[in-house]
Amino acid sequence: MRICWHGFLATNHSWSIVGQNICRALINRGHEVHMFSTNGLEHFPQDLRQNLRVLEGDYDMQLTYTAMRNFSHYLSHGNKNRFAIWNYETTVLPHGFAKNYRFSDRMLPSSQFSKKIFADAGVPEENMVVVPHGVNLDKFESVEPYPLKTKKSFKILANIAQPHIRKNIPGLLEAYGKAFTKQDDVCLVLKVVNKPPTEAFDVSFNEIYTTFKQKYKNHAEVEILSNFIIDIEGLYKSCHAVITMTHAECFWMPGLEGMAAGNLIIAPKYGGQLDYMNASNSLLIDGTIGKADRRMQYWTQSPYAAVFNPSIDHAIDVLRFAKDNYENLMKDFRPRMKKVVQNHTWDNVAAQILELAK
């Protein structure tokens, strides 16, 4: 089958990672895949460079991961099997977006959480199929652990990447600052892009971290990584747990990646991650649903948009419980985690998409 991907494929962006891996899985299945990157070629993987093309003619299948307003352009290379991946987090879709579903044959939200947001905005359910994201299990098995500087024996990873408001970095640091002190044998590993804000939904990590250090002068160790890591799987393998205190996630790939690395997963009891996380394979943080800050909403803002506010007090208890009971928890969780990741490989994702083709 002749297939094209039109959309993000470069830089350290989650949409690009999804695109690269789905294309790679389709290529491995013997399909001819043409790739056109709309965000440059920085950090574009070497093994896929031969697939870069100027898209020409009609394709048997078209794929993209992009905002709905781009569907008409990015899915214009044929008239069949037009599949659009997209997700949204703050419950009320931006004004005027929903109608663009008509430029795809199927929308492929990555979780039931995202699907409901689209359905509530008027996208017909029969035009949507939930297709989750995946992991490359072979890579997790073969890659070496990333060489962290910390000598602490219990390492908690927060793979934040882009510092957006909805990721609740202040809440994460507050919970960690209250849970542990420098006397504890624990380190928080923060993987975060450290740059000045350029959008309303961005925050300054430097400002947040400076405030944290001033407030919690006796805080436990923190190691910050802002560099690009080619084999991110190695970073997970260097840690014991993965955490987020996010207000909302459409899928939360670090949780699935952490499971593939054998990490203990800690996340709020809300959002797309609940498609693969539950109390039998992870630790879930309680909280309450409230109004979304206007600044954390993308494109347009709604006073009715909702997000989750994770409980700091419960997160403190969960963090301490995770450290003190790590071995017993993993003995219980590990078999269930293994089943999750075996069902969430990129090859399985590609197979689900191919099954939709007509």
C-alpha positions in Angstrom: 0.0 0.0 0.0 1.2 3.5 -0.8 0.9 5.6 2.3 1.8 9.2 3.2 2.3 11.0 6.5 1.9 14.8 6.3 2.5 16.7 9.6 5.0 17.0 12.5 7.9 14.6 12.2 10.9 16.4 13.7 12.1 18.2 16.9 11.4 16.7 20.3 7.6 16.8 20.0 5.2 14.1 21.0 3.3 14.4 17.7 6.5 13.8 15.8 7.4 10.7 17.9 4.0 9.2 17.2 4.4 9.9 13.5 7.9 8.5 13.3 6.9 5.3 15.1 3.7 4.6 13.1 5.6 5.2 9.8 8.4 2.9 11.0 5.9 0.2 11.9 4.1 0.5 8.5 7.5 0.3 6.7 8.4 -2.8 8.6 5.1 -4.3 7.4 6.2 -3.8 3.8 4.3 -0.7 2.9 5.7 2.2 0.8 5.6 5.2 3.1 6.3 8.8 2.1 6.9 11.3 4.9 6.6 15.1 4.7 7.6 17.0 7.8 5.9 20.3 8.6 8.2 21.3 11.5 11.6 20.9 9.9 14.2 18.1 10.2 15.9 18.8 13.5 16.4 15.4 15.3 14.7 13.6 12.5 15.8 9.9 12.8 18.5 8.7 10.4 16.7 5.4 9.6 13.7 7.3 8.2 15.5 9.9 6.0 15.1 7.8 2.9 11.4 8.1 3.3 11.3 11.9 3.2 9.4 13.0 0.1 7.6 15.8 -1.6 4.1 14.3 -1.6 2.8 13.7 -5.2 -0.2 11.9 -6.6 -3.0 10.1 -4.8 -2.1 7.8 -1.9 -3.9 4.6 -0.8 -3.8 5.9 2.8 -3.1 9.3 4.4 -2.1 9.9 8.0 -1.5 13.0 10.1 -1.3 14.1 13.7 -2.4 17.7 13.6 -4.9 20.2 14.8 -8.3 19.8 13.2 -8.1 23.1 11.3 -5.2 21.5 9.2 -7.2 18.4 8.1 -8.3 19.8 4.8 -4.7 20.6 3.7 -2.8 17.7 5.3 -5.3 15.1 4.0 -5.5 16.4 0.5 -3.4 13.7 -1.2 -6.1 11.4 -2.3 -9.8 10.7 -1.5 -9.8 7.5 0.6 -8.4 6.2 3.9 -7.8 9.7 5.3 -7.0 9.1 8.9 -6.4 12.0 11.3 -4.9 11.6 14.8 -5.5 14.4 17.2 -6.3 14.9 20.9 -7.4 17.7 23.2 -7.2 18.1 27.0 -9.4 20.8 28.4 -12.9 19.4 27.6 -14.2 22.2 25.4 -12.9 22.1 21.9 -11.6 25.4 20.3 -14.3 27.3 18.5 -14.8 26.2 14.9 -12.6 23.1 15.1 -15.2 20.3 15.2 -16.6 20.8 11.7 -13.3 19.8 10.2 -13.8 16.2 11.0 -15.5 16.0 7.5 -12.1 16.3 5.9 -11.1 12.9 7.3 -12.6 9.5 6.8 -12.0 8.6 10.4 -10.6 10.6 13.3 -8.3 8.5 15.6 -8.3 10.0 19.1 -5.8 8.2 21.3 -8.0 7.6 24.3 -11.7 7.4 25.4 -11.1 10.7 27.2 -10.2 12.5 24.0 -13.0 10.8 22.1 -15.6 12.1 24.6 -14.3 15.7 24.2 -14.7 15.4 20.4 -18.2 13.8 20.7 -19.3 16.5 23.1 -18.2 19.1 20.5 -20.4 17.4 17.8 -18.1 15.0 16.0 -20.2 11.9 15.2 -19.1 8.9 17.2 -19.3 6.7 14.0 -16.5 8.9 12.5 -14.1 8.1 15.4 -12.1 5.1 16.4 -9.8 5.1 19.5 -6.3 4.1 18.5 -3.8 4.3 21.4 -0.1 5.2 21.2 2.6 2.6 21.5 6.1 1.6 22.6 9.0 -0.1 21.0 9.7 -3.1 23.3 12.9 -4.1 21.4 14.4 -0.7 22.1 13.7 -0.9 25.8 15.3 -4.3 26.0 18.5 -3.3 24.0 19.3 0.3 25.1 21.7 1.0 28.0 20.6 3.0 31.0 21.2 6.8 30.8 24.2 7.9 32.9 22.6 10.1 35.5 24.8 12.1 37.9 22.8 11.3 41.1 24.0 8.6 43.5 20.7 8.3 45.2 19.2 4.8 45.1 15.6 5.7 44.4 15.1 7.8 41.3 11.7 9.3 40.2 11.4 10.6 36.6 9.1 13.4 35.5 9.3 13.5 31.7 7.7 17.0 31.3 9.2 18.0 27.9 7.5 21.2 26.9 6.7 23.3 30.1 3.0 24.0 29.6 0.8 25.3 32.3 -1.5 22.3 32.2 1.4 20.0 33.2 1.3 21.5 36.7 5.0 21.7 37.4 4.5 23.8 40.6 2.2 21.1 41.9 4.7 18.4 41.2 7.5 20.2 42.9 5.4 21.1 45.9 4.4 17.5 46.4 8.0 16.4 46.1 9.3 19.2 48.4 6.8 18.2 51.1 7.3 14.5 50.7 11.1 14.3 51.1 14.1 16.2 52.4 17.8 16.1 51.5 18.2 13.4 54.2 16.1 11.0 52.1 17.7 8.6 49.6 15.7 9.9 46.6 16.2 12.0 43.5 13.6 13.7 41.3 14.9 13.5 37.7 13.3 16.3 35.7 13.4 16.1 31.9 12.2 19.5 30.8 12.8 22.0 28.0 14.2 25.0 29.8 13.6 28.1 27.7 11.7 31.4 28.1 8.0 31.2 27.5 6.8 32.1 24.0 3.1 31.3 24.3 0.4 32.1 26.8 0.2 28.4 27.7 4.0 28.2 28.4 5.6 28.7 31.8 9.1 29.6 32.8 10.7 26.5 34.4 13.5 28.6 35.8 11.1 30.9 37.7 9.1 27.9 39.0 12.2 26.0 40.1 13.7 29.1 41.8 10.5 29.6 43.8 10.6 26.0 44.8 14.2 26.2 46.0 13.4 29.3 48.1 10.4 27.7 49.6 11.8 24.2 50.3 15.4 24.9 51.3 15.8 21.4 52.6 14.4 19.7 49.6 15.5 16.3 48.4 17.9 16.0 45.4 16.7 17.1 42.0 18.6 16.4 38.7 17.5 18.5 35.7 18.0 17.3 32.1 17.3 19.8 29.3 19.4 18.2 26.6 18.0 16.1 23.7 18.4 12.4 24.5 18.4 10.2 21.3 17.4 7.0 23.2 14.9 8.3 25.7 14.2 4.7 26.7 17.6 4.7 28.5 16.4 7.5 30.8 13.4 5.4 31.9 15.7 2.4 32.5 17.8 4.6 34.9 14.9 5.4 37.1 12.5 3.5 39.4 9.3 5.5 39.1 7.6 7.9 36.7 5.3 10.6 37.9 3.1 13.4 36.6 0.9 15.8 38.5 -0.7 17.1 35.2 -4.1 18.8 35.2 -5.0 16.9 32.0 -3.5 14.5 29.5 -5.0 13.0 26.4 -2.9 9.9 26.7 0.4 10.6 28.6 3.0 8.6 26.7 5.6 8.7 29.6 3.3 6.4 31.6 3.2 3.7 29.0 7.0 4.2 28.3 7.6 3.9 32.0 5.7 0.6 32.1 7.8 -0.7 29.3 10.9 0.1 31.3 9.5 -1.6 34.4 8.9 1.6 36.3 6.4 2.2 39.0 3.8 4.7 37.5 2.2 7.5 39.5 -0.4 9.8 37.9 -3.7 11.6 38.6 -6.9 9.6 38.6 -8.2 11.5 35.5 -7.5 11.7 31.8 -6.4 9.6 28.9 -3.9 7.6 30.9 -6.8 5.7 32.6 -7.3 3.7 29.4 -4.2 1.7 30.4 -3.7 2.7 34.1 -5.7 1.5 37.0 -5.3 0.6 40.7 -4.0 -2.9 39.8 -1.0 -1.7 37.9 -0.3 1.9 39.0 -0.6 4.4 41.9 -3.3 7.0 41.2 -3.6 10.4 42.8 -6.9 11.7 43.9 -8.2 15.2 43.3 -11.1 17.3 42.1 -12.4 18.6 38.8 -12.4 22.4 38.4 -12.3 25.2 35.8 -9.4 25.3 33.4 -7.2 28.4 33.6 -7.8 30.4 30.4 -4.0 30.5 29.9 -3.7 26.7 29.7 -6.3 26.4 26.9 -5.0 26.3 23.3 -6.2 28.5 20.4 -9.5 29.7 22.1 -10.6 29.9 25.7 -13.9 28.7 27.3 -15.1 29.5 30.8 -16.7 26.0 30.8 -13.6 24.0 30.1 -12.6 21.7 32.9 -9.4 20.1 34.2 -8.3 18.0 37.2 -6.6 19.4 40.3 -4.5 16.7 41.8 -4.4 16.7 45.6 -1.0 17.7 46.9 -1.7 16.0 50.2 -2.6 12.7 48.6 0.4 13.0 46.2 2.7 13.4 49.2 1.3 10.2 50.7 1.6 8.3 47.4 5.2 9.4 46.9 6.3 8.2 50.3 4.3 5.0 49.9 5.9 4.4 46.5 9.4 4.8 47.9 8.8 2.7 51.1 7.0 -0.1 49.4 8.6 -0.2 45.9 9.7 -3.8 45.8 6.3 -5.2 47.0 4.4 -2.9 44.7 6.4 -3.9 41.7 6.0 -7.6 42.5 2.3 -7.0 42.4 2.1 -4.6 39.4 4.8 -6.0 37.1 2.8 -8.9 35.5 -0.2 -6.6 34.8 2.1 -3.9 33.4 3.7 -6.4 31.1 0.3 -7.3 29.6 -0.4 -3.6 29.0 2.7 -2.9 27.0 2.5 -6.1 25.0 -0.9 -4.8 23.8 0.5 -1.3 23.1 3.3 -1.8 20.6 3.7 0.4 17.6 3.2 -2.6 15.4 -0.2 -3.2 17.0 -1.0 0.5 16.5 -0.2 0.2 12.8 -2.2 -3.0 12.5 -5.3 -1.3 14.0 -5.0 1.6 11.5 -4.5 -0.8 8.5 -7.7 -2.7 9.6 -9.7 0.5 9.0 -8.5 0.8 5.4 -11.0 0.2 2.6 
